[in-house]
Amino acid sequence: MTAPLLKLENISKRFRVGNKELAAVSDVSLDVAAGETLGIVGESGCGKSTLGRMILRLTDPSDGAIVFDGRDITRLSKRAMRPLRRDIQIVFQDPYASLNPRMKVGEIVAEPLVNIGMKRAEIAARVAEVLKVVGLPAESADRYPHAFSGGQRQRIGIARALAVKPRLIVCDEAVSALDVSVQAQVLTLLRDIQRETGVTFVFISHNLGVVRFLCHRIAVLYLGRVVEIGTEAQLFETPQHPYTQALLSAIPEAGAGRRGRIPVPSGEIPNPINPPPGCPFHLRCPRVQNKCRSEIPTLATDTNGQAVACHFPGPNAESPHRAPEDKRMTEGEAR
């Protein structure tokens, strides 16, 4: 069996808040194969972005290990990490704030190439190449970011990430700031880039419809813990965790009734500074039992590779997303 490109082993991150401790991420273990897209989803405040920052080593984990291409990079110094930066890149959420307004597009895309010591002539050729890959004309290099739309700016951000030919790109809510029609265009672009280059994506989003279109596997986070992991088909057709089922029930469906759907969980995510005992979801769970209030469930994997952390897992009576016509966006819709 081929070793994963990225492996997270029991990763946790705690922050000091006054004299208390906030557990942003708790005991997360994930792996991502080369050429795969892993989606990480959950409500705001569930730890998605903190997890992404730890993968990038922009934030150090409190516990656990980050293994990239067989090498433990958890405690590498900034100096030792520098050569690995070209292998691990990021596409940021905000296409307006993530581009320097004082730099021309060509300079923005070239910046990581300058950092790795590429020669000037090679830089110019590579900038032109990646601008073409993301669907921007060559003359874009001589213009400033303010001259572009939000979708075009995100393409510039993608070009910058691609410039050094990375093996892994973390996309942190990379389309959430864009209009729906533009989101579909950018998602199609990312999928096409992966098919052509074999790059691996970790795609962080709160939007299940978005991850369904792009991701091969999906991990669902709740209060810093993974509650379910499975393929796109498993998560959407046979979700086992009540939180996953609730997230799916919240997706609008044209012409669909509410029959067979569980209610979206009421209330807010508990305070991570003072999390509830037992299962972190039990305060909002429709099938809570006494065991849930006292014991944290472990992530157990079934024979099909679907993993769930729940004392009483099981499918809905009728999954709201099983219909073949609701499988995923078609390429025509994406364009």
Backbone hydrogen bonds in HBPLUS format (Angstrom, degrees):
<---DONOR---> <-ACCEPTOR-->    atom                        ^
c    i                          cat <-CA-CA->   ^        H-A-AA   ^      H-
h    n   atom  resd res      DA  || num        DHA   H-A  angle D-A-AA Bond
n    s   type  num  typ     dist DA aas  dist angle  dist       angle   num
A0005-LEU N   A0032-VAL O   2.91 MM  27  5.95 127.0  2.20 140.9 153.6     1
A0069-ASP N   A0005-LEU O   2.63 MM  64  4.67 170.6  1.64 148.9 152.1     2
A0006-LEU N   A0032-VAL O   3.17 MM  26  5.11 167.8  2.18 146.3 149.8     3
A0032-VAL N   A0006-LEU O   2.81 MM  26  5.11 155.0  1.87 150.7 153.6     4
A0007-LYS N   A0067-VAL O   2.83 MM  60  5.03 149.7  1.92 151.3 157.4     5
A0067-VAL N   A0007-LYS O   2.83 MM  60  5.03 171.6  1.84 158.7 160.5     6
A0008-LEU N   A0030-LEU O   2.70 MM  22  5.02 172.0  1.71 157.3 160.2     7
A0030-LEU N   A0008-LEU O   3.04 MM  22  5.02 137.5  2.23 120.3 132.6     8
A0009-GLU N   A0065-ALA O   2.86 MM  56  5.04 170.0  1.87 155.9 157.3     9
A0065-ALA N   A0009-GLU O   2.99 MM  56  5.04 152.3  2.07 133.6 142.5    10
A0011-ILE N   A0028-VAL O   2.79 MM  17  4.88 156.6  1.84 142.5 134.3    11
A0028-VAL N   A0011-ILE O   2.82 MM  17  4.88 165.9  1.84 137.8 137.2    12
A0012-SER N   A0063-ASP O   3.14 MM  51  5.12 155.4  2.21 130.4 127.1    13
A0062-SER N   A0012-SER O   2.78 MM  50  5.58 145.2  1.90 141.7 150.5    14
A0063-ASP N   A0012-SER O   3.35 MM  51  5.12 158.8  2.40 128.6 128.4    15
A0013-LYS N   A0025-VAL O   2.84 MM  12  4.96 157.1  1.89 132.3 133.0    16
A0024-ALA N   A0013-LYS O   2.89 MM  11  5.61 132.5  2.12 151.7 166.3    17
A0025-VAL N   A0013-LYS O   3.29 MM  12  4.96 163.9  2.32 135.0 137.2    18
A0015-PHE N   A0022-LEU O   2.83 MM   7  5.07 157.3  1.88 144.2 150.7    19
A0022-LEU N   A0015-PHE O   2.71 MM   7  5.07 170.6  1.72 158.5 161.8    20
A0017-VAL N   A0020-LYS O   2.86 MM   3  5.23 168.8  1.87 139.8 143.7    21
A0020-LYS N   A0017-VAL O   3.02 MM   3  5.23 160.8  2.06 123.2 127.3    22
A0026-SER N   A0224-GLY O   2.80 MM 198  5.33 172.3  1.81 134.9 132.6    23
A0036-GLU N   A0033-ALA O   3.16 MM   3  5.42 154.2  2.23 133.7 131.2    24
A0201-PHE N   A0036-GLU O   3.03 MM 165  6.44 156.9  2.08 146.5 153.9    25
A0216-HIS N   A0037-THR O   2.93 MM 179  5.47 149.5  2.03 139.5 148.5    26
A0217-ARG N   A0037-THR O   3.39 MM 180  6.76 165.6  2.41 155.4 159.1    27
A0038-LEU N   A0201-PHE O   2.99 MM 163  6.37 157.3  2.04 155.0 154.5    28
A0203-PHE N   A0038-LEU O   2.82 MM 165  6.05 157.8  1.87 148.1 155.6    29
A0039-GLY N   A0217-ARG O   2.83 MM 178  6.19 170.6  1.84 151.7 153.8    30
A0219-ALA N   A0039-GLY O   2.73 MM 180  6.06 163.0  1.76 156.7 160.5    31
A0040-ILE N   A0203-PHE O   2.89 MM 163  6.12 155.1  1.95 145.2 146.4    32
A0205-SER N   A0040-ILE O   3.03 MM 165  6.33 165.1  2.05 160.0 161.9    33
A0041-VAL N   A0219-ALA O   2.98 MM 178  6.36 163.4  2.00 162.9 168.4    34
A0221-LEU N   A0041-VAL O   2.81 MM 180  6.07 173.1  1.81 169.7 171.0    35
A0046-CYS N   A0043-GLU O   3.23 MM   3  5.81 139.2  2.40 144.1 140.8    36
A0224-GLY N   A0046-CYS O   2.78 MM 178  5.11 131.6  2.02 129.5 135.6    37
A0051-LEU N   A0047-GLY O   3.00 MM   4  6.13 154.9  2.06 148.8 155.3    38
A0052-GLY N   A0048-LYS O   3.01 MM   4  6.39 153.8  2.08 147.3 154.9    39
A0053-ARG N   A0049-SER O   2.89 MM   4  6.15 155.7  1.95 150.1 156.1    40
A0054-MET N   A0050-THR O   3.04 MM   4  6.29 143.6  2.17 142.6 152.0    41
A0055-ILE N   A0051-LEU O   3.06 MM   4  6.40 151.9  2.14 147.8 155.3    42
A0056-LEU N   A0052-GLY O   3.15 MM   4  6.44 151.1  2.24 144.7 152.0    43
A0058-LEU N   A0053-ARG O   2.82 MM   5  5.09 154.3  1.89 161.9 160.5    44
A0059-THR N   A0053-ARG O   3.25 MM   6  5.42 144.0  2.38 117.5 114.3    45
A0057-ARG N   A0054-MET O   3.01 MM   3  4.69 147.1  2.12  94.9 105.2    46
A0073-ILE N   A0066-ILE O   2.87 MM   7  5.78 155.7  1.93 162.6 170.8    47
A0068-PHE N   A0071-ARG O   2.82 MM   3  5.22 153.7  1.89 154.4 147.4    48
A0071-ARG N   A0068-PHE O   2.98 MM   3  5.22 163.2  2.00 112.5 117.8    49
A0076-LEU N   A0073-ILE O   3.40 MM   3  5.32 169.0  2.42 104.0 107.2    50
A0081-MET N   A0077-SER O   2.87 MM   4  6.10 140.8  2.02 147.5 159.3    51
A0082-ARG N   A0078-LYS O   3.16 MM   4  6.24 128.9  2.44 138.7 149.7    52
A0082-ARG N   A0079-ARG O   3.30 MM   3  5.35 141.2  2.46  96.8 107.1    53
A0084-LEU N   A0081-MET O   2.83 MM   3  5.27 131.9  2.06 113.5 127.8    54
A0085-ARG N   A0082-ARG O   3.16 MM   3  5.34 152.9  2.24 106.2 114.1    55
A0087-ASP N   A0084-LEU O   2.92 MM   3  5.27 143.6  2.05 108.2 119.3    56
A0167-ARG N   A0087-ASP O   2.95 MM  80  5.02 143.7  2.09 115.1 124.4    57
A0168-LEU N   A0087-ASP O   2.92 MM  81  6.15 152.6  2.00 162.8 171.8    58
A0089-GLN N   A0168-LEU O   2.94 MM  79  6.39 160.5  1.97 157.5 161.4    59
A0170-VAL N   A0089-GLN O   2.84 MM  81  6.29 162.1  1.88 152.1 152.8    60
A0091-VAL N   A0170-VAL O   2.93 MM  79  6.33 155.0  2.00 150.3 153.2    61
A0172-ASP N   A0091-VAL O   3.12 MM  81  6.40 152.9  2.20 166.8 173.5    62
A0098-SER N   A0094-ASP O   3.14 MM   4  5.99 147.0  2.26 149.4 157.3    63
A0103-MET N   A0100-ASN O   3.16 MM   3  5.58 167.5  2.17 116.4 120.1    64
A0107-GLU N   A0104-LYS O   2.99 MM   3  5.26 121.0  2.35 102.3 117.1    65
A0108-ILE N   A0104-LYS O   2.96 MM   4  6.33 153.0  2.04 153.0 161.5    66
A0105-VAL N   A0143-ARG O   2.86 MM  38  5.95 161.8  1.89 173.9 173.1    67
A0109-VAL N   A0105-VAL O   2.96 MM   4  6.22 169.0  1.97 161.2 162.2    68
A0106-GLY N   A0141-ALA O   2.89 MM  35  3.95 155.9  1.95 119.7 116.4    69
A0110-ALA N   A0106-GLY O   2.97 MM   4  5.97 144.4  2.09 135.7 146.2    70
A0111-GLU N   A0107-GLU O   2.99 MM   4  5.95 128.6  2.27 140.0 150.2    71
A0113-LEU N   A0110-ALA O   2.85 MM   3  5.15 123.7  2.17 109.1 125.3    72
A0114-VAL N   A0110-ALA O   2.93 MM   4  6.23 150.0  2.02 158.7 168.4    73
A0115-ASN N   A0111-GLU O   3.08 MM   4  6.35 154.1  2.15 147.7 155.0    74
A0118-MET N   A0113-LEU O   3.14 MM   5  5.64 168.5  2.15 159.7 156.1    75
A0117-GLY N   A0114-VAL O   3.02 MM   3  5.13 159.3  2.06 106.4 112.5    76
A0123-ILE N   A0119-LYS O   2.87 MM   4  6.13 148.4  1.97 153.1 163.6    77
A0124-ALA N   A0120-ARG O   3.07 MM   4  6.39 162.1  2.10 156.4 158.8    78
A0125-ALA N   A0121-ALA O   3.28 MM   4  6.50 159.0  2.33 142.5 147.7    79
A0126-ARG N   A0122-GLU O   2.94 MM   4  6.11 156.7  1.99 146.9 153.6    80
A0127-VAL N   A0123-ILE O   2.86 MM   4  6.06 160.5  1.90 158.8 163.7    81
A0128-ALA N   A0124-ALA O   3.15 MM   4  6.32 165.3  2.18 145.4 149.0    82
A0129-GLU N   A0125-ALA O   3.00 MM   4  6.18 149.1  2.10 140.5 149.6    83
A0130-VAL N   A0126-ARG O   2.96 MM   4  6.24 164.5  1.99 156.5 158.1    84
A0131-LEU N   A0127-VAL O   3.02 MM   4  6.14 156.5  2.08 151.1 157.8    85
A0132-LYS N   A0128-ALA O   3.17 MM   4  6.29 150.5  2.26 138.7 145.9    86
A0133-VAL N   A0129-GLU O   3.06 MM   4  6.37 150.8  2.15 142.5 151.0    87
A0134-VAL N   A0130-VAL O   3.09 MM   4  6.34 152.0  2.17 147.1 152.2    88
A0136-LEU N   A0131-LEU O   2.83 MM   5  5.16 166.7  1.84 159.4 154.9    89
A0135-GLY N   A0132-LYS O   3.08 MM   3  5.06 159.6  2.12 104.2 109.8    90
A0140-SER N   A0137-PRO O   2.98 MM   3  5.62 161.4  2.02 118.1 124.2    91
A0141-ALA N   A0138-ALA O   3.19 MM   3  6.10 166.8  2.21 124.1 126.5    92
A0142-ASP N   A0139-GLU O   3.18 MM   3  5.82 157.8  2.23 116.4 121.2    93
A0143-ARG N   A0140-SER O   3.09 MM   3  5.37 167.7  2.11 117.2 118.7    94
A0147-ALA N   A0144-TYR O   3.06 MM   3  5.90 165.8  2.08 128.4 132.7    95
A0148-PHE N   A0145-PRO O   3.02 MM   3  5.66 164.9  2.04 127.1 128.4    96
A0153-ARG N   A0149-SER O   2.84 MM   4  6.08 152.9  1.91 150.5 158.7    97
A0154-GLN N   A0150-GLY O   2.98 MM   4  6.28 150.4  2.07 145.7 153.5    98
A0155-ARG N   A0151-GLY O   3.08 MM   4  6.38 143.8  2.22 138.9 148.8    99
A0156-ILE N   A0152-GLN O   3.01 MM   4  6.40 142.3  2.16 141.5 151.8   100
A0156-ILE N   A0153-ARG O   3.07 MM   3  4.95 119.7  2.45  90.4 105.7   101
A0157-GLY N   A0153-ARG O   2.99 MM   4  6.38 153.8  2.06 147.2 153.9   102
A0158-ILE N   A0154-GLN O   2.91 MM   4  6.20 149.2  2.00 144.3 152.8   103
A0159-ALA N   A0155-ARG O   2.84 MM   4  6.09 154.3  1.90 144.3 151.6   104
A0160-ARG N   A0156-ILE O   2.90 MM   4  6.21 155.5  1.96 150.5 156.8   105
A0161-ALA N   A0157-GLY O   3.09 MM   4  6.35 154.6  2.15 141.5 147.9   106
A0162-LEU N   A0158-ILE O   2.90 MM   4  6.15 149.0  2.00 148.7 157.7   107
A0163-ALA N   A0159-ALA O   2.98 MM   4  5.98 131.1  2.23 144.8 156.5   108
A0165-LYS N   A0162-LEU O   2.85 MM   3  5.23 162.6  1.88 126.7 128.7   109
A0200-THR N   A0167-ARG O   2.99 MM  33  6.00 162.1  2.03 136.3 142.1   110
A0169-ILE N   A0200-THR O   2.83 MM  31  6.26 156.0  1.89 159.9 167.2   111
A0202-VAL N   A0169-ILE O   3.02 MM  33  6.41 153.9  2.09 148.1 151.5   112
A0171-CYS N   A0202-VAL O   2.85 MM  31  6.12 163.4  1.87 157.4 163.1   113
A0204-ILE N   A0171-CYS O   2.81 MM  33  5.97 165.9  1.83 163.2 168.2   114
A0173-GLU N   A0204-ILE O   2.84 MM  31  5.43 148.7  1.94 135.4 143.1   115
A0176-SER N   A0173-GLU O   3.33 MM   3  5.39 155.2  2.39 104.4 111.4   116
A0178-LEU N   A0175-VAL O   3.13 MM   3  5.45 165.3  2.15 116.6 119.8   117
A0182-VAL N   A0179-ASP O   3.07 MM   3  5.25 117.3  2.48 101.3 116.6   118
A0183-GLN N   A0179-ASP O   2.76 MM   4  6.02 151.0  1.84 155.5 165.5   119
A0184-ALA N   A0180-VAL O   3.12 MM   4  6.43 158.8  2.17 152.4 155.4   120
A0185-GLN N   A0181-SER O   3.38 MM   4  6.67 151.7  2.47 136.7 143.4   121
A0186-VAL N   A0182-VAL O   3.01 MM   4  6.31 161.3  2.05 155.6 159.8   122
A0187-LEU N   A0183-GLN O   2.86 MM   4  6.09 161.4  1.89 158.0 163.7   123
A0188-THR N   A0184-ALA O   2.99 MM   4  6.12 158.9  2.03 145.6 151.1   124
A0189-LEU N   A0185-GLN O   3.00 MM   4  6.22 151.6  2.08 141.3 149.5   125
A0190-LEU N   A0186-VAL O   2.93 MM   4  6.25 159.6  1.97 151.6 156.1   126
A0191-ARG N   A0187-LEU O   2.98 MM   4  6.23 159.5  2.02 149.3 154.9   127
A0192-ASP N   A0188-THR O   2.91 MM   4  6.12 157.4  1.96 149.0 155.2   128
A0193-ILE N   A0189-LEU O   2.88 MM   4  6.11 157.5  1.93 153.0 159.5   129
A0194-GLN N   A0190-LEU O   3.00 MM   4  6.23 155.9  2.06 146.4 152.5   130
A0195-ARG N   A0191-ARG O   3.07 MM   4  6.34 156.0  2.13 145.6 151.9   131
A0196-GLU N   A0192-ASP O   3.02 MM   4  6.26 148.2  2.12 146.0 154.4   132
A0197-THR N   A0193-ILE O   2.85 MM   4  5.92 155.4  1.91 153.9 160.2   133
A0198-GLY N   A0194-GLN O   2.75 MM   4  4.89 149.6  1.84 132.6 140.3   134
A0211-VAL N   A0207-ASN O   3.24 MM   4  6.66 164.3  2.27 153.4 156.6   135
A0212-ARG N   A0208-LEU O   2.94 MM   4  6.02 146.7  2.06 143.3 152.6   136
A0214-LEU N   A0210-VAL O   3.39 MM   4  6.68 150.8  2.49 146.7 154.1   137
A0215-CYS N   A0211-VAL O   2.81 MM   4  5.29 164.2  1.84 148.2 152.9   138
A0232-GLU N   A0216-HIS O   2.97 MM  16  5.65 143.7  2.10 143.6 137.6   139
A0218-ILE N   A0230-GLY O   2.82 MM  12  5.69 161.6  1.85 169.1 174.2   140
A0230-GLY N   A0218-ILE O   3.11 MM  12  5.69 153.5  2.18 148.9 156.9   141
A0220-VAL N   A0228-GLU O   2.81 MM   8  5.28 168.2  1.83 163.1 166.4   142
A0227-VAL N   A0220-VAL O   2.84 MM   7  5.78 164.2  1.87 162.8 168.2   143
A0222-TYR N   A0225-ARG O   2.79 MM   3  5.33 157.4  1.84 151.9 158.8   144
A0225-ARG N   A0222-TYR O   3.01 MM   3  5.33 165.5  2.03 115.5 120.1   145
A0309-ALA N   A0227-VAL O   2.85 MM  82  4.80 163.6  1.88 133.7 133.7   146
A0229-ILE N   A0307-ALA O   2.85 MM  78  5.08 156.3  1.91 143.3 146.3   147
A0307-ALA N   A0229-ILE O   2.84 MM  78  5.08 161.0  1.87 152.3 157.9   148
A0235-LEU N   A0231-THR O   2.94 MM   4  6.16 172.2  1.95 162.8 163.7   149
A0236-PHE N   A0232-GLU O   3.13 MM   4  6.21 156.3  2.19 147.2 153.3   150
A0237-GLU N   A0233-ALA O   2.83 MM   4  5.64 150.4  1.91 148.1 156.0   151
A0238-THR N   A0234-GLN O   2.86 MM   4  5.13 149.3  1.96 129.1 139.0   152
A0314-GLY N   A0240-GLN O   3.06 MM  74  4.60 165.9  2.08 126.0 130.3   153
A0245-GLN N   A0241-HIS O   3.04 MM   4  6.34 163.5  2.06 157.2 162.2   154
A0246-ALA N   A0242-PRO O   2.96 MM   4  6.07 145.2  2.08 135.3 144.4   155
A0247-LEU N   A0243-TYR O   2.95 MM   4  6.25 156.1  2.01 150.8 156.7   156
A0248-LEU N   A0244-THR O   3.01 MM   4  6.29 159.2  2.05 151.7 157.1   157
A0249-SER N   A0245-GLN O   2.96 MM   4  6.15 147.6  2.07 140.5 149.6   158
A0250-ALA N   A0246-ALA O   3.17 MM   4  6.39 126.0  2.48 138.1 150.7   159
A0250-ALA N   A0247-LEU O   3.17 MM   3  5.25 142.1  2.32  97.3 108.1   160
A0251-ILE N   A0248-LEU O   3.16 MM   3  5.50 162.3  2.19 109.4 114.9   161
A0256-ALA N   A0253-GLU O   3.28 MM   3  5.39 170.2  2.29 120.5 120.1   162
A0261-ARG N   A0258-ARG O   3.16 MM   3  5.68 152.6  2.24 140.9 139.4   163
A0274-ASN N   A0271-ASN O   2.93 MM   3  5.37 139.8  2.10 110.4 121.5   164
A0279-CYS N   A0292-CYS O   2.78 MM  13  5.28 156.8  1.83 153.8 161.9   165
A0282-HIS N   A0279-CYS O   3.17 MM   3  5.45 168.7  2.18 115.1 118.7   166
A0284-ARG N   A0281-PHE O   3.01 MM   3  5.73 157.0  2.06 124.0 130.7   167
A0292-CYS N   A0289-GLN O   2.97 MM   3  5.42 131.4  2.21 110.0 122.4   168
A0293-ARG N   A0290-ASN O   3.05 MM   3  5.39 138.8  2.23 106.5 117.4   169
A0294-SER N   A0291-LYS O   3.22 MM   3  5.55 159.3  2.27 107.8 114.0   170
A0295-GLU N   A0291-LYS O   3.01 MM   4  5.93 155.5  2.08 163.0 167.5   171
A0300-ALA N   A0308-VAL O   3.08 MM   8  5.56 167.6  2.09 135.4 131.5   172
A0308-VAL N   A0300-ALA O   2.98 MM   8  5.56 153.1  2.05 145.6 147.5   173
A0302-ASP N   A0306-GLN O   2.92 MM   4  5.60 165.2  1.94 148.2 150.3   174
A0305-GLY N   A0302-ASP O   3.05 MM   3  5.42 165.2  2.07 115.2 118.8   175
A0326-ASP N   A0323-ALA O   2.89 MM   3  5.33 152.9  1.96 113.9 123.0   176
A0327-LYS N   A0324-PRO O   3.11 MM   3  5.19 158.0  2.16 115.5 115.1   177
A0334-ALA N   A0330-THR O   2.94 MM   4  6.22 151.9  2.02 147.6 156.4   178
A0335-ARG N   A0331-GLU O   3.07 MM   4  6.27 134.9  2.28 138.7 148.8   179
